Amino acid sequence: MEEKVAKIMKTYLGEKPDTSEALEFLCLAEGGGVAHYEVLQAICSNFENKKAVTTVKSILKEEQSHLSQCTDIAKAVVTALNSLPSAPFLLETIVSKYLCYF
């Protein structure tokens, strides 16, 4: 799994990612993890195997925590950028990168 993530990361970020791209990838990866374990939790709810249900629930809680931490870091970076004279340009650039996916 780690090899697969490393390959996706290299493809997505390229050779020299900037901080906003790296944070974006990290948030996307953690969000994907949360979605994955939410689906597994729904699947496991149909089983009698309490250990599987408990394990998935525990991992989901951890993944949700990781996503929350990533989001907090990304927000902190934006807050720090706001204090720079070039903040409007930098933030507009970051937002335009995100909007290209919608």
C-alpha positions in Angstrom: 0.0 0.0 0.0 2.8 2.4 0.9 4.4 1.9 -2.6 1.1 2.7 -4.2 0.7 5.9 -2.2 4.2 6.9 -2.9 3.6 6.4 -6.7 0.4 8.4 -6.6 2.0 11.1 -4.5 4.9 11.5 -7.0 2.5 11.5 -10.0 0.2 14.1 -8.3 2.9 16.3 -6.9 5.7 16.1 -9.5 9.3 16.6 -8.6 9.2 19.9 -6.7 5.9 20.4 -5.0 5.2 23.6 -3.1 3.8 23.6 0.4 0.2 24.2 -0.7 0.4 21.3 -3.1 1.8 19.0 -0.5 -0.8 20.0 2.0 -3.5 19.5 -0.6 -2.3 16.0 -1.3 -2.1 15.1 2.3 -5.7 16.4 3.0 -6.9 14.5 -0.1 -5.2 11.3 1.0 -6.5 11.5 4.5 -10.0 12.3 3.2 -9.8 9.2 1.0 -8.8 7.1 4.0 -11.8 8.4 6.0 -14.2 7.6 3.1 -12.6 4.1 2.7 -13.2 3.2 6.4 -16.7 4.7 6.4 -17.6 2.3 3.7 -15.9 -0.6 5.4 -17.8 0.3 8.6 -21.1 0.2 6.7 -20.1 -3.2 5.2 -19.0 -4.6 8.6 -22.3 -3.5 10.2 -23.9 -6.4 8.3 -21.6 -9.0 9.9 -21.6 -10.8 13.2 -17.8 -10.4 13.6 -17.6 -7.9 16.4 -13.8 -7.8 16.2 -14.0 -6.6 12.6 -16.6 -3.9 13.6 -14.5 -2.8 16.5 -11.2 -2.7 14.5 -12.7 -0.7 11.6 -14.4 1.7 14.0 -11.1 2.3 15.8 -9.2 2.8 12.5 -11.9 5.2 11.3 -11.6 7.3 14.4 -7.9 7.5 13.9 -8.3 8.4 10.2 -10.8 11.1 11.1 -8.3 12.5 13.6 -5.6 12.6 10.9 -7.9 14.4 8.5 -8.7 17.0 11.2 -5.0 17.5 11.9 -4.3 18.0 8.2 -7.2 20.5 7.9 -5.9 22.4 10.9 -2.4 22.5 9.5 -3.7 23.8 6.1 -5.7 26.5 7.9 -2.7 27.5 9.9 -0.6 27.9 6.7 -3.3 30.1 5.2 -3.4 32.2 8.4 0.4 32.6 8.2 0.2 33.5 4.5 -2.4 36.2 5.4 0.3 38.1 7.3 2.6 38.3 4.2 2.4 41.4 1.9 1.8 39.1 -1.1 -1.0 37.2 0.7 -3.8 38.1 -1.7 -1.8 36.8 -4.7 -0.7 33.7 -2.9 -4.1 32.8 -1.6 -5.7 33.4 -5.0 -3.2 31.1 -6.6 -3.9 28.3 -4.0 -7.7 28.7 -4.5 -7.4 28.6 -8.2 -5.4 25.3 -7.9 -8.3 23.8 -5.9 -11.0 25.1 -8.1 -9.5 23.4 -11.2 -10.7 20.1 -9.8 -14.4 21.1 -9.8 
